[in-house]
Amino acid sequence: MKRSAENGNVANQLKLAVKYSTGEGVVKDQAEASHWYLRAAEAGDVQAMYEVSLRHRHGYGLAKNTANSNVWRQRAAVGGHPEAAYEMARTYGTVDRRGALISDEKTGDIGESSKQLVMWLTRASEFGSAVAKHELALVRLFGISKDGAVKTGYLVPLPSGMSSAIQLLTENAEVGSWQSQYALAELYQVGYGDIRPDSTESNKWWQRLDAQKDATIQLSVGRHFLADDPKRYGVGDKKWMGKDLSYDETNRFAFEWFGRAAAQANRDAICELAAMEYNGIGIPKNLPKALQLYRKAAELGQVDAMYQLGIAYMNGIGVERDYPSALRWLARSGAYGDAYGRNPVRSRAQNAIGSIYENGYGVISDLALAYAWYSLASAGSSEEESENLLRVQQKLTPDELVRARSISSASTSAFSRIGSHN
């Protein structure tokens, strides 16, 4: 396979890239994976182009380089990659249920930005992006406004409107887009412009949405209904089956949809249920149940659940304070990453571990290890984490600082020390 790839076989170049990226039958090596993705991209493969863009964006196996990332994304988009084309659209504005909000920062011209947004949404839709098709329909329904310090309500006229928007939503909904099913159900429930209220049509789409079985879709629907701040929620902001939902009602729907996905072992849905139980969102607060759910999600590899468990053990929230367990879960949460090494809680987990070693919580106080963990956390560039690093550095002797920097130079060295000082 490798010889064939070296001789220009794109299919085998992609196979090697995946093998080195995942460690399938070889030692995982992101630099080698990136080498083969780059070879395939240079040969014209659009999926490889998009992968190279992502790797440059996140510094994963390639040098972090926004300019190079943008070049490869545009090449992939022009070549027909749906996600790349959709991302191109998002550089000109964002779309929600009220239409598009445009920024003229990129082009300096609101009209040009609007044209680019619509063009890329159209292309992404034609390439097969369901979310782009949905957003294109919303733009045609509700128009485009300018994003500025003061919302001006500046509207950009569009060449086609309501009938084409309904057609796009219907096509999307028929093939399973829950966003388009919800939009149609809501539009026919309340009416809009030339669309008259139609309870039969509305109920049809509510029922189609209610029948969704895919756990990922159920998770997304749950997040749509979730409202964590009662002050920012108004009755009717979310609807269901002809009813305007109150704050408690919309959260009950969120809980129900998360439960559907959790029943299929969706770890993110289980974590969402845990957060609702932990914070008492729309339901009475229940810490024992929350921690039980966090543990279940953590054991399935959900990094935020691991972090929340670690913090609970560290601070004795709902459980007996247990620093060895806190260290174990915090270290695990900091070690995980997605396909591009990203982890939203990594720096917070590393910062918490630094605090444990700095203060000697359940371990022998070790400022060098504390420095190492704060140093790892400071890569997340939080002001608090940088202050922690500076504070500990000022307490270290020159020899201790050398040791601390030696540990922090490789995160694996720091991770391997967890448990050895318990």
Secondary structure, 3 states (H helix, E strand, C coil): CHHHHHCCCHHHHHHHHHHHHHCCCCCCCHHHHHHHHHHHHHCCCHHHHHHHHHHHHHCCCCCCCHHHHHHHHHHHHHCCCHHHHHHHHHCCEEEECCEEEECCCCCCCHHHHHHHHHHHHHHHHHHCCHHHHHHHHHHHHHCEEECCCCCCCCCCCCCCCHHHHHHHHHHHHHCCCHHHHHHHHHHHHHCECCECCCHHHHHHHHHHHHCCCCHHHHHHHHHHHCCCCHHHCCCCCCEECCEECCHHHHHHHHHHHHHHHHCCCCHHHHHHHHHHHHHCCCCCCCHHHHHHHHHHHHHCCCHHHHHHHHHHHHHCCCCCCCHHHHHHHHHHHHHCCCCCCCCCCHHHHHHHHHHHHHHCCCCCCCHHHHHHHHHHHHCCCCHHHHHHHHHHHCCCCHHHHHHHHHHHCCHHHHHHCCCCCC
